[in-house]
Amino acid sequence: MNNLHYKRPLWVWMAYLIVAIFLVIFSTFVAYMLFGFARWLIHLNDMRWNVVFYALEKSFKIGKAPLLDIFHIFLTLPIFYLIFLGIRKGLNISNRFISYMSICLLITALLFNSILLFSFLGSLLPMVQRTLSIAIFGCIIGFFIGLVIVAMRMSLLLPLRWLSFGWVYVFRGTPFILQAYFFWNLSGLLLSLGWADFLGNIFFYMSLPLNLAIEETNRIFIGFLQWPLWNSFLTIFDSVFGSKVATVEYVNQFANLAERKIAFIKQFNRSWNSPYWWVLIATAINSSAYGSEIIRGGLLSVHHNQMEAAKAFGMSNSLAFRRIRLRQAIAQALPAYSNEVILVLKATVVASAALSFVDFWDGYTKAASKFTMIFAPLIVIGFCYFITNYSFSRLFRRLEIKANPWIYKNQSS
Amino acid sequence: MNNFLLSFMGSLDFIHNWLILFRFGSEGWGDEFLRGALLTVTLSFFAFIAAIIIGVAGATAAQLQNKYMIKIINIYTTLARCLPEMFMVLLVYFVFLAIFQLKPLRVWDIDAGIFGAPIAVALISGAYSIEVFRGAYLALPKGEVEAGYAFGFNKEQVHFQVILPHLFRISLPGLSNIWLLLLKDVALISLVGTRDLMGWANVATFSTGDLFSFYIMAAFIYLVITAISENIVAKIQQQINHNLKAPL
């Protein structure tokens, strides 16, 4: 190709811009990292130099962090765009879809930044984080529990079949709100029985080596963790480990093991009692009941002659099941499963209205009570949910086309 | 043997104690739960009828091949499937709350939750039933429609006497699914203070501090309603498909 006559398309210029912005951000990242590493080195040798570096760090950080805090949503947008461009080839995503997603993100960011200026809904990210992590982790855990239930349902032992049938019947036959209340009350029961301290003790000793290793790494990479833009990247990670990892105080907090253990059990009780985990459990179990039926339908839809053919080709029983039956069953069940994911996303609203945990819906109730407005925040929240659910349905549509290309061969998406 | 019998009697005692909570009258929660269950069934019945009307109307309108009509129906179904049920319930509830505050209407003293819930739920499950009826239209036996015209029926006669019965026969499994989903969506109005089955379970739990009894009873009643409606659907299916070789 002749480079002289090559006219760069718009997205290439966009990519250059993005790379430039990224380099600027990355330079701050490197600076934070270097400062942290230098401080650690000097901590090993001479504590006096710490003061100098502390002053240097202060002078570097002043004025930057709040600015980044306001614009961090905008700064993540080009990165999203890059990611979409990157996975374009793999998932065969069209340009239209990329621009659609970017516009969605932009509108959401704009909406929420203008709202943020009114101190309206706090921040978008914790809500997105909570909603998506409940939906995604709930669906994944539910899928695996559902596989177990399908295995029980199709086993030859009668009690196992009864058990799985009862499980599916009960959790499909009762409303999700009832299940959410039930599991939330279960936490109260377990607390009153004193199981929480018992479990906390066990988890403390189980997690001790890992925690020590994490803290040592924290000491080394303290600058790495103090980079302010982590707030905008660590969304799902944050919900699992908590944001407390990144502070200096946390690292040098505990003197001895007993104190540490008490603090751990306190923290464990607090986190264990938060509605988040119980909503996650309720979601996973509810999704397992619906999902197992979908998977079972998919497995039954594969003709038994195919398994015979696979065995005739010399495949073992499990290999034939994995490569022939499960593969086709998943392709068959994908449309129904996408509906299930969206149902789970919608169920998080119910859970967060019943028990209060940080969610789009929590943002709605806060805004409605603060400004005594009903309809405007409701419409905003509805818009957010619509974007999330519609994006999920589009994504699953792509996956369907990828899984069953022969069906969609002659159709335009 | 005596020991075994006693332990068995003990478990019966446990169940008896549990059932005592649900005596009728002022000393138990039985009549409240029954009233709640009746309210739930009534509301979901009205919502179901509205959903069927929306579904038939929408699918028939989509059948007319009008470009704009199809676009409108697509937008409606997408919106109703992507928005959470809770959103719809609260939106309709607040709208009715605002309407019933108007002066000429205030004398009626209508509960906005009870009035709005069937409409909100019908708006959601109407979208699902549109999809079900669209599928049913595709599965219509074409020969019978043509036979209808051959017998000299006009368009309306064919629609009401040939197409619609077939449509309901084909879409019955899908409609039963929608009924079961809808029954569980109606439970959401307990969050705006209406005392359906779920609402009474909440009130009982919060006032007695008994964490599980009432929720388990509510779950049991929901399962009974589900089982009864599944039985009825099976009966109807038998009735409808008795002249066919294999049920469709």
Interface residues (C-beta under 8 A of the other chain):
Chain A: Y169 V170 R172 G173 T174 P175 F176 I177 L178 Y181 F182 N185 L186 G188 L189 I342 L345 K346 V349 V350 A353 A354 W361 I374 F375 L378 I381 G382 Y385 F386 N389 Y390 S393
Chain B: T78 L79 R81 C82 L83 P84 E85 M86 F87 L90 L91 F94 L180 L183 K184 D185 A187 L188 S190 L191 M198 A201 N202 T205 L211 F212 Y215 I216 A218 A219 Y222 L223 T226 A227
